Amino acid sequence: MENRKKKRISAKLVFVILMMLSTILILLSVIAGDRIRIINDTIGSVLTPAQKGLNSVGRAVAGFFSDNKDKEQLMEENRQLESQIESLNAVIAENDRAMSEIDSMRQLLEMKDNFKEYNTVGASIISKDSGNWYDDFIIDKGTKDGIEKGMNVLSNNGLCGVIEEAYYNHSVVRSLIDDRSSVSAMSVNSGDLCFVNGSLEMREDGTLLVEMLTEAPKISEGDEIVTSYISDIYLPGIKIGYITEIPEQNGNIKTAILTPVADFEHLTMVLIITDQKSDILQKESGD
């Protein structure tokens, strides 16, 4: 209680003193205005630089916080822009994927039209072996869709491979570039028979090895190679690719290099011919 009273008394005392000082200053300014002006000027000359210094310090501090605020605002805007760019990139990627699927569907429709004498089923590739090349891959169609082992698989209006294993809702395709692959074929230009084989050494170039069967084949670069009529698995006349190189060799031409029409580095969708050659031959013999 005593402390509170002392505090109250002190406050009242200070107020009284200030009032008295104010009154005295007013009286002095009236009685001796010039002297008071001198005193004020003296005090002002001392306080003004100090006030300027305080003002400059205040502006510097305010500027510092303002700059920091601007930097934080710019950083936040930059984060927002980066987020927008990521979103736009995601949209672009999705559009590219959708366009790629549309192109693949268009190719499937074209192939269906080109092979309309056969029953066909389109399929998407859902998995493949590691690496850049589709030597073995898995499609999203299986026995429930009528897929069976030995059916021909097409891409880009040409032979891509054969169904190696068929399961209920997916199947495994062995492509032409697999080193186990060997297709009985022929030259459209000369009619010469040959085998088109996959090769580990040539796979990185995306090419296939052609082994000629006739003694003096009449083939040249640019010749079209298709499946032959004597193949027991592959349907006849399906385009495989074109002769792109004939290496130097002794005597008659025994080997050549073929570039397939199927792009084994960028496969997304394929077309399966569900008519098997054995069934077709059996039906024809029955007729």
Kinemage of the C-alpha trace (Angstrom):
@kinemage 1
@onewidth
@group {chain A} dominant
@subgroup {mainchain}
@vectorlist {calphas} color= white
{ca met a 1} P 0.000 0.000 0.000
{ca glu a 2} L 2.774 2.423 0.948
{ca asn a 3} L 4.573 1.718 -2.327
{ca arg a 4} L 1.416 2.480 -4.291
{ca lys a 5} L 0.976 5.771 -2.438
{ca lys a 6} L 4.577 6.692 -3.107
{ca lys a 7} L 4.101 5.939 -6.772
{ca arg a 8} L 0.934 8.038 -6.873
{ca ile a 9} L 2.609 10.949 -5.038
{ca ser a 10} L 5.610 10.770 -7.324
{ca ala a 11} L 3.421 10.906 -10.388
{ca lys a 12} L 1.485 13.885 -9.068
{ca leu a 13} L 4.700 15.610 -8.127
{ca val a 14} L 6.164 15.116 -11.575
{ca phe a 15} L 3.002 16.481 -13.150
{ca val a 16} L 3.078 19.584 -10.930
{ca ile a 17} L 6.754 20.185 -11.707
{ca leu a 18} L 6.121 19.909 -15.449
{ca met a 19} L 3.239 22.350 -15.210
{ca met a 20} L 5.418 24.807 -13.323
{ca leu a 21} L 8.220 24.494 -15.877
{ca ser a 22} L 5.784 25.104 -18.671
{ca thr a 23} L 4.445 28.206 -16.966
{ca ile a 24} L 7.941 29.522 -16.345
{ca leu a 25} L 8.923 28.949 -19.975
{ca ile a 26} L 5.833 30.772 -21.186
{ca leu a 27} L 6.572 33.732 -18.907
{ca leu a 28} L 10.197 33.799 -19.966
{ca ser a 29} L 9.231 33.691 -23.618
{ca val a 30} L 7.029 36.720 -23.054
{ca ile a 31} L 9.534 38.657 -20.900
{ca ala a 32} L 12.772 37.664 -22.600
{ca gly a 33} L 11.782 36.226 -25.922
{ca asp a 34} L 15.163 36.827 -27.622
{ca arg a 35} L 17.143 35.106 -24.890
{ca ile a 36} L 14.818 32.182 -24.898
{ca arg a 37} L 15.177 32.012 -28.672
{ca ile a 38} L 18.966 31.848 -28.211
{ca ile a 39} L 18.563 29.036 -25.722
{ca asn a 40} L 16.195 27.249 -28.077
{ca asp a 41} L 18.621 27.708 -30.954
{ca thr a 42} L 21.461 26.351 -28.831
{ca ile a 43} L 19.452 23.360 -27.763
{ca gly a 44} L 18.250 22.901 -31.359
{ca ser a 45} L 21.796 23.002 -32.706
{ca val a 46} L 22.690 20.205 -30.352
{ca leu a 47} L 19.552 18.120 -30.787
{ca thr a 48} L 19.038 18.486 -34.582
{ca pro a 49} L 22.143 16.494 -35.632
{ca ala a 50} L 21.275 13.882 -33.070
{ca gln a 51} L 17.727 13.779 -34.404
{ca lys a 52} L 19.014 13.476 -37.977
{ca gly a 53} L 21.236 10.624 -36.923
{ca leu a 54} L 18.343 8.921 -35.214
{ca asn a 55} L 16.198 9.467 -38.298
{ca ser a 56} L 18.874 7.989 -40.588
{ca val a 57} L 19.270 5.019 -38.291
{ca gly a 58} L 15.520 4.632 -38.238
{ca arg a 59} L 15.346 4.761 -42.034
{ca ala a 60} L 18.177 2.235 -42.324
{ca val a 61} L 16.442 -0.138 -39.925
{ca ala a 62} L 13.139 0.368 -41.736
{ca gly a 63} L 14.887 -0.182 -45.067
{ca phe a 64} L 16.529 -3.340 -43.747
{ca phe a 65} L 13.204 -4.827 -42.692
{ca ser a 66} L 11.581 -3.589 -45.910
{ca asp a 67} L 14.326 -5.233 -48.000
{ca asn a 68} L 13.958 -8.453 -46.054
{ca lys a 69} L 10.218 -8.290 -46.559
{ca asp a 70} L 10.720 -7.728 -50.299
{ca lys a 71} L 13.155 -10.650 -50.468
{ca glu a 72} L 10.735 -12.915 -48.632
{ca gln a 73} L 7.956 -11.794 -50.950
{ca leu a 74} L 10.128 -12.443 -54.014
{ca met a 75} L 11.124 -15.858 -52.676
{ca glu a 76} L 7.483 -16.717 -52.076
{ca glu a 77} L 6.557 -15.552 -55.586
{ca asn a 78} L 9.445 -17.619 -56.967
{ca arg a 79} L 8.181 -20.683 -55.099
{ca gln a 80} L 4.718 -20.108 -56.505
{ca leu a 81} L 6.114 -19.768 -60.041
{ca glu a 82} L 8.145 -22.959 -59.653
{ca ser a 83} L 5.029 -24.760 -58.473
{ca gln a 84} L 3.089 -23.440 -61.470
{ca ile a 85} L 5.890 -24.531 -63.827
{ca glu a 86} L 5.848 -28.035 -62.333
{ca ser a 87} L 2.095 -28.181 -62.789
{ca leu a 88} L 2.379 -26.996 -66.395
{ca asn a 89} L 5.135 -29.544 -67.103
{ca ala a 90} L 2.912 -32.267 -65.674
{ca val a 91} L 0.051 -31.146 -67.920
{ca ile a 92} L 2.381 -31.073 -70.954
{ca ala a 93} L 3.680 -34.570 -70.132
{ca glu a 94} L 0.131 -35.853 -69.761
{ca asn a 95} L -0.852 -34.265 -73.082
{ca asp a 96} L 2.189 -35.821 -74.773
{ca arg a 97} L 1.264 -39.204 -73.340
{ca ala a 98} L -2.323 -38.800 -74.500
{ca met a 99} L -1.183 -37.774 -77.991
{ca ser a 100} L 1.145 -40.767 -78.111
{ca glu a 101} L -1.729 -43.059 -77.185
{ca ile a 102} L -3.911 -41.449 -79.843
{ca asp a 103} L -1.175 -42.016 -82.451
{ca ser a 104} L -0.822 -45.630 -81.319
{ca met a 105} L -4.576 -46.157 -81.548
{ca arg a 106} L -4.576 -44.626 -85.023
{ca gln a 107} L -1.828 -47.039 -86.089
{ca leu a 108} L -3.802 -49.948 -84.657
{ca leu a 109} L -6.863 -48.937 -86.647
{ca glu a 110} L -4.765 -48.652 -89.799
{ca met a 111} L -3.265 -52.096 -89.186
{ca lys a 112} L -6.683 -53.572 -88.567
{ca asp a 113} L -7.768 -52.174 -91.915
{ca asn a 114} L -4.623 -53.490 -93.646
{ca phe a 115} L -5.112 -56.960 -92.158
{ca lys a 116} L -8.889 -57.076 -92.281
{ca glu a 117} L -8.787 -60.582 -93.778
{ca tyr a 118} L -7.721 -61.770 -90.309
{ca asn a 119} L -9.307 -61.583 -86.870
{ca thr a 120} L -7.229 -59.237 -84.718
{ca val a 121} L -6.998 -57.896 -81.158
{ca gly a 122} L -5.201 -54.739 -80.079
{ca ala a 123} L -3.066 -54.754 -76.928
{ca ser a 124} L -0.969 -52.369 -74.835
{ca ile a 125} L 2.508 -53.179 -73.595
{ca ile a 126} L 2.576 -53.194 -69.788
{ca ser a 127} L 6.093 -54.466 -69.076
{ca lys a 128} L 9.385 -55.386 -70.696
{ca asp a 129} L 12.893 -56.567 -69.881
{ca ser a 130} L 15.456 -54.075 -68.645
{ca gly a 131} L 17.248 -52.085 -71.339
{ca asn a 132} L 16.183 -49.939 -74.250
{ca trp a 133} L 14.995 -52.698 -76.559
{ca tyr a 134} L 11.748 -54.652 -76.516
{ca asp a 135} L 13.182 -58.113 -77.072
{ca asp a 136} L 10.667 -59.730 -74.686
{ca phe a 137} L 7.638 -57.855 -73.388
{ca ile a 138} L 4.250 -58.378 -71.748
{ca ile a 139} L 0.903 -57.253 -73.158
{ca asp a 140} L -2.419 -56.701 -71.359
{ca lys a 141} L -4.345 -59.353 -73.305
{ca gly a 142} L -4.518 -63.065 -72.488
{ca thr a 143} L -6.532 -66.239 -72.901
{ca lys a 144} L -9.715 -64.468 -71.776
{ca asp a 145} L -9.322 -62.326 -74.916
{ca gly a 146} L -8.704 -65.312 -77.180
{ca ile a 147} L -4.888 -65.024 -77.178
{ca glu a 148} L -2.927 -68.245 -77.649
{ca lys a 149} L 0.694 -69.258 -77.931
{ca gly a 150} L 2.088 -68.966 -81.479
{ca met a 151} L -0.086 -66.052 -82.631
{ca asn a 152} L 1.589 -63.407 -84.805
{ca val a 153} L 2.157 -59.958 -83.283
{ca leu a 154} L 2.284 -56.826 -85.476
{ca ser a 155} L 3.528 -53.269 -85.112
{ca asn a 156} L 3.765 -50.441 -87.651
{ca asn a 157} L 2.118 -52.646 -90.311
{ca gly a 158} L 4.828 -55.256 -89.996
{ca leu a 159} L 5.808 -58.348 -88.045
{ca cys a 160} L 6.888 -57.644 -84.486
{ca gly a 161} L 7.063 -61.089 -82.903
{ca val a 162} L 5.065 -64.058 -81.701
{ca ile a 163} L 3.084 -64.943 -78.571
{ca glu a 164} L 5.447 -67.073 -76.490
{ca glu a 165} L 3.229 -67.670 -73.466
{ca ala a 166} L -0.465 -66.843 -72.905
{ca tyr a 167} L -2.032 -66.452 -69.468
{ca tyr a 168} L -5.516 -65.448 -68.358
{ca asn a 169} L -5.142 -61.646 -68.466
{ca his a 170} L -1.685 -61.127 -70.027
{ca ser a 171} L 0.751 -62.689 -72.473
{ca val a 172} L 4.494 -62.739 -73.150
{ca val a 173} L 5.727 -61.732 -76.612
{ca arg a 174} L 9.092 -62.774 -78.040
{ca ser a 175} L 10.089 -60.109 -80.525
{ca leu a 176} L 12.116 -60.500 -83.717
{ca ile a 177} L 15.234 -58.903 -82.214
{ca asp a 178} L 15.474 -61.596 -79.529
{ca asp a 179} L 18.485 -63.796 -80.306
{ca arg a 180} L 16.228 -66.890 -80.083
{ca ser a 181} L 14.017 -65.581 -82.883
{ca ser a 182} L 14.221 -67.026 -86.388
{ca val a 183} L 11.636 -66.384 -89.104
{ca ser a 184} L 11.326 -68.103 -92.453
{ca ala a 185} L 11.139 -65.265 -94.991
{ca met a 186} L 11.541 -64.336 -98.632
{ca ser a 187} L 12.457 -61.393 -100.833
{ca val a 188} L 9.496 -59.758 -102.531
{ca asn a 189} L 11.722 -58.589 -105.394
{ca ser a 190} L 13.532 -61.829 -106.238
{ca gly a 191} L 11.548 -64.503 -104.418
{ca asp a 192} L 14.738 -65.831 -102.792
{ca leu a 193} L 14.148 -67.671 -99.520
{ca cys a 194} L 15.988 -66.711 -96.339
{ca phe a 195} L 15.906 -66.728 -92.557
{ca val a 196} L 15.642 -63.529 -90.539
{ca asn a 197} L 17.361 -64.013 -87.191
{ca gly a 198} L 17.734 -61.950 -84.043
{ca ser a 199} L 21.309 -61.232 -82.971
{ca leu a 200} L 22.785 -59.969 -79.710
{ca glu a 201} L 25.569 -58.214 -81.608
{ca met a 202} L 23.175 -56.420 -83.949
{ca arg a 203} L 20.421 -55.639 -81.451
{ca glu a 204} L 22.008 -52.358 -80.328
{ca asp a 205} L 21.635 -51.130 -83.916
{ca gly a 206} L 18.049 -52.356 -84.087
{ca thr a 207} L 18.864 -54.548 -87.079
{ca leu a 208} L 18.417 -58.235 -87.933
{ca leu a 209} L 20.598 -60.791 -89.676
{ca val a 210} L 19.394 -62.284 -92.967
{ca glu a 211} L 20.757 -65.701 -93.936
{ca met a 212} L 20.130 -66.571 -97.581
{ca leu a 213} L 19.093 -70.140 -98.445
{ca thr a 214} L 19.486 -70.166 -102.218
{ca glu a 215} L 22.878 -70.711 -103.862
{ca ala a 216} L 22.889 -67.524 -105.938
{ca pro a 217} L 20.364 -65.124 -104.437
{ca lys a 218} L 19.508 -62.009 -106.389
{ca ile a 219} L 18.978 -59.538 -103.610
{ca ser a 220} L 20.105 -55.943 -103.281
{ca glu a 221} L 19.835 -53.065 -100.847
{ca gly a 222} L 16.280 -51.806 -100.534
{ca asp a 223} L 14.653 -55.188 -101.167
{ca glu a 224} L 11.526 -55.833 -99.104
{ca ile a 225} L 11.538 -58.987 -96.972
{ca val a 226} L 8.283 -60.677 -95.906
{ca thr a 227} L 7.302 -63.899 -94.146
{ca ser a 228} L 7.417 -66.886 -96.475
{ca tyr a 229} L 4.725 -69.379 -97.358
{ca ile a 230} L 6.696 -72.270 -95.902
{ca ser a 231} L 6.755 -70.958 -92.326
{ca asp a 232} L 4.924 -73.203 -89.894
{ca ile a 233} L 4.114 -70.389 -87.443
{ca tyr a 234} L 4.121 -67.075 -89.252
{ca leu a 235} L 1.352 -66.156 -91.669
{ca pro a 236} L 2.579 -65.529 -95.243
{ca gly a 237} L 3.313 -62.162 -96.803
{ca ile a 238} L 3.667 -60.115 -93.598
{ca lys a 239} L 6.269 -57.376 -94.041
{ca ile a 240} L 9.380 -57.753 -91.873
{ca gly a 241} L 11.653 -54.999 -93.161
{ca tyr a 242} L 14.136 -53.929 -95.839
{ca ile a 243} L 17.667 -54.946 -96.760
{ca thr a 244} L 19.854 -51.997 -95.740
{ca glu a 245} L 23.341 -53.479 -96.115
{ca ile a 246} L 25.048 -56.390 -97.837
{ca pro a 247} L 28.492 -56.959 -96.284
{ca glu a 248} L 31.406 -58.051 -98.445
{ca gln a 249} L 31.747 -61.832 -98.569
{ca asn a 250} L 33.415 -64.498 -100.652
{ca gly a 251} L 31.409 -66.033 -103.497
{ca asn a 252} L 27.650 -65.797 -103.452
{ca ile a 253} L 25.795 -63.536 -101.023
{ca lys a 254} L 25.127 -65.538 -97.879
{ca thr a 255} L 24.174 -62.859 -95.349
{ca ala a 256} L 22.642 -59.393 -95.320
{ca ile a 257} L 21.472 -56.848 -92.789
{ca leu a 258} L 17.795 -55.995 -92.447
{ca thr a 259} L 16.167 -52.999 -90.773
{ca pro a 260} L 12.724 -54.021 -89.467
{ca val a 261} L 9.640 -51.863 -89.961
{ca ala a 262} L 8.727 -52.324 -86.280
{ca asp a 263} L 10.433 -49.857 -83.957
{ca phe a 264} L 11.684 -52.119 -81.170
{ca glu a 265} L 12.863 -49.183 -79.093
{ca his a 266} L 9.533 -47.347 -78.839
{ca leu a 267} L 6.763 -49.930 -78.785
{ca thr a 268} L 3.563 -48.980 -76.928
{ca met a 269} L 0.744 -50.931 -78.584
{ca val a 270} L 0.615 -53.994 -80.835
{ca leu a 271} L -1.920 -55.907 -82.914
{ca ile a 272} L -2.330 -59.680 -82.498
{ca ile a 273} L -3.661 -61.828 -85.310
{ca thr a 274} L -5.815 -64.395 -83.536
{ca asp a 275} L -5.991 -66.650 -86.621
{ca gln a 276} L -3.188 -69.204 -86.418
{ca lys a 277} L -1.556 -70.597 -89.522
{ca ser a 278} L -2.233 -74.196 -88.485
{ca asp a 279} L -5.946 -73.453 -88.123
{ca ile a 280} L -6.054 -71.702 -91.490
{ca leu a 281} L -4.275 -74.604 -93.242
{ca gln a 282} L -6.569 -77.123 -91.573
{ca lys a 283} L -9.614 -75.158 -92.636
{ca glu a 284} L -8.306 -74.874 -96.209
{ca ser a 285} L -7.546 -78.596 -96.413
{ca gly a 286} L -11.031 -79.362 -95.096
{ca asp a 287} L -12.559 -77.199 -97.813
